[in-house]
């Protein structure tokens, strides 16, 4: 299996994702600079977290026009799994691979803490190693993670089973107190139309090893490796 991690000026979670992927894959992924115009053949592409271009203009807006993103979009349309984490989620939305927008947190403050997530669907390569209804502890670290879409889009995501993860409490209930950023319908992650693109604000790579304090994120990477090898 071959995986690529896209690196932008301002990426700061690229190495974290690379470590998590190597742990699951048994080999290191390629670190691909954003100016690359020939992506090559990969089984998985990850757009990591950070502050691409310093979040100037709008989070992810400039990075979406980096040369490599044209390649990423083409690979996604061809069926290659693409995972966007935090800033990567923002970039995928700005690229048009996922619908909606990520606005300023409802608190208007940067939020950095562990949150609880409920797995909403496992019919995709990203959450296949979990069970529907599982409650995961995963860290967040963002200022612009408030997911917004119009009601028609939200309904379409619901009806198509494309809401992958929601913020919840310890009992799996959706409450205002468990929603750290004001996201519509407590949405933490969504899938693309063909289910091979996932964008999520939480950072599974930050809890993918017991040495980091937990392993709730590990199954996402293990499941991806299994899906790509199938």
N, C-alpha and C positions, 0 to 999 in steps of 0.2 A: 504494500500500500504506500502511496505517495501523497503527502499533504503539503499545502503551501500556506504560510502565514504572511499576509500582506502587511508591509511596514510603511507607515507614512511619517513625515516630520511631525513629531508630537505623539506618536504611538508610545504607550508606556506599559501595555499589558501583553505585548507581542512575545516577550520571553516567557512570561507566565504560561501563556497558551502553548508555547513550544514545549515547555517542560511537561505539561499535562498530556499533550499529544504523544510525546516520546515515551512517557510512562505506559500509555495504552497501546501504542503502535509497535514499540520495540525498536524504533529508529527515529531519528530527529527529522522534523519537517524542514522544508526549504523556507528560508526567510526571503521573501520577494519584495524588492524595493518598488515603491509606487510608480516610478517612471518606466518600469518594465512594460514593453509593448508586445511581448511574446511570452505568454504564460506557460506554454508547454502543457503536457498531459498530467493532470492530477486527479486523484480520487476524491479529494476533499480540499476546500478552500476556506480559510478562516480570516475574517476581517476583525481584528482585535480592538480592545478598548484603548482609551487614551484621550488625547486632545489634538486630533489631526489639525494641522495648521493653526493651532492655538484656539480652535473653535471660533475663529474670526468669521464674520458675516452671519453664520448660523452653523450650529454643530453639524459637521459632516458635509456641509454644502460645497466647500472647496474640494475636499477629498473625493467627492463624488465625480469630479471632473478630471481626476488623475488618470493618466493613460492606462494604467493597469485595470481600472474599473470597467473600461469597455470590454476587456478580456473576461473579467469576472462575470459581467452581465451575460456575455455570450455563453460562457461555460454553464452558468445557472440555467439559461434557457435550453441548453442541451442536456440538462439532467444532472450535472455535477452538484453534489451537496455543498451548500455555502452557508456557513455559520457566521453571524454578525453579533458580537458581544458589546454592549454598552455603546461606545462611540461607533463601533462596527454596525450596530443596529441603526443608529442615526444615519450612517453613510448609506446603508442599503435602502433606507427610505428615501434619501435624497437622490439616489441612483434610479429610483422607480421600481426596484425589485420587490418592495413591500409597500402597502398602502398606509395612509395616515400621516401623522406628524408627531414629533416628540418636542413638547413645549417645556418651558421653565417649570420646575417643581412647584406645586401649589403653595408650598411654604416660602418660596422664593429664596431658598437656601440650599447649599450643597448638602447632600445627605450621604453619609458613609457609615454603614452598619450592616449587620446581618438582618435578613428578612426571611419570612417563611413564604414558600410558594406551593401552590397546589397544581399537580400535573393534571391537565385537562384532556389530553389525548396522547396516545402512544403510536398512532398510525403515521409514523414518520421516522426517518433514520436518527433523529436527534434524541427523542425521549423514549425510544423503543425498549430500552433496558429498565425503565421504570414501570410502575403499575398506575393506571388511571386512579386518581384520588390520593396518590402519595403526597405527603407534605415534606418538602425539602427545606433545609436551612442553607441559604446561599447569600453571600455578601453583595451589597450594592455600593456604588460610589459614583454619584452623578448629580448634576445640577439641572439637566434638561432631560428628564426621564418620564415626563407626564404625557402618556400616550393619548392622542386625540385622533378621532376620525368622525365623520358625520354618521348619523344614525343608520343610514342605508348601508354604509361600509361595515359598521359594527355588526349589524344584523347579518350581513353576508359572511363575515368572519365566523360568527356563531353558527349559522346554518351549514356552513361548509366544514365545520369542525377544524377551524384553523387557529383558534386560540389555544396555544400550547401550554401556557403557564399563567396563573393568576396569583396575585398577592393575597395571602390569607392569614388567619390566626392559627394557633396551635391545634385547633380542632378542625381545621380545614374550612372554616366559615369565612365568607367575604364580608369584611367590616371596614368602615372608614378608618378606624384606628390601625388596621393592618396594611393599609394602602399608603406607602411612604411618599408618594409624589402626586397623588390625585389622578392617576391614570383612569381613563374611562373604563367602566366595568371591571376595574381592578386588573387590567391586562398587563402582564409582565413580559410576554413574548408571543409572537405570532408567526404563522407559516405563510409562505407564498402559495400561489394558486396550485402549483404542481407538487407542493409539500416537500420540496428539496431545498428550500431556503428557510432558515429560521433566524429571526432577530429577537434578541432578548436583552433587557437592561441589566439583570444580575450577572455576576461573574462566576460561573461554575468552575473555572480554572483555579480560583482562589480557595476552593475547598475540594481539592481532588487528591489530597494526600493527608494521611493522619498527622504528619508532622506540621501541617498547616492548621490543625485543629478540627478537622472533619473531612469526610469523604463523600458528602452528598452530591458533589459535582462530578465525581469520577465516572459514574455510570453513563453520563452523557458522552464522554469520550470513548469509553469502552463500547457503548452501543454503536457509535459512529464507525468504529473500526470493524465491528461485526457486520454492520450493514454494508460497508464498502467491500468487504471480503466475500459477501454472499453472492 
